């Protein structure tokens, strides 16, 4: 939770997100390519914000979710 247009997520928030992505992808059989951000959907939004490392999280998913 946060406004990542103004601030950056904490390392703890990013680590928690990675754990959540790993759990949900396994529980619901979502491949790494299915890990997307709100701005990847239509209609596009600013969420999760320009300061959120979405590209890094997606890269992590591609490396870890095999």
SULTA-V497613 format. One record per pair of residues at least 24 apart in sequence whose C-alpha atoms are under 10 Angstrom apart, sorted by the first residue. I is the first residue (numbers start at 1). J is the second residue. Records with the same first field share a line. If there is no record, write none. Layout:
I = J / J
This chain:
1 = 48
2 = 48 / 49 / 52
3 = 47 / 48 / 49 / 50 / 51 / 52
4 = 46 / 47 / 48 / 49 / 50 / 51 / 52 / 53
5 = 46 / 47 / 48 / 49 / 50 / 51 / 52
6 = 49 / 50 / 51 / 52
7 = 49 / 50 / 51 / 52
8 = 49 / 50 / 51 / 52 / 53
9 = 51 / 52 / 53
10 = 52
14 = 52 / 53 / 54 / 57
15 = 57
17 = 57
18 = 57 / 58 / 60 / 61 / 64
21 = 57 / 61 / 65
22 = 61 / 64 / 65
25 = 61 / 65
26 = 65
30 = 65
31 = 61 / 62 / 65 / 66
32 = 58 / 59 / 60 / 61 / 62 / 63 / 64 / 65 / 66
33 = 58 / 59 / 61 / 62 / 65
34 = 58 / 61 / 62
35 = 59 / 61 / 62 / 65
36 = 61
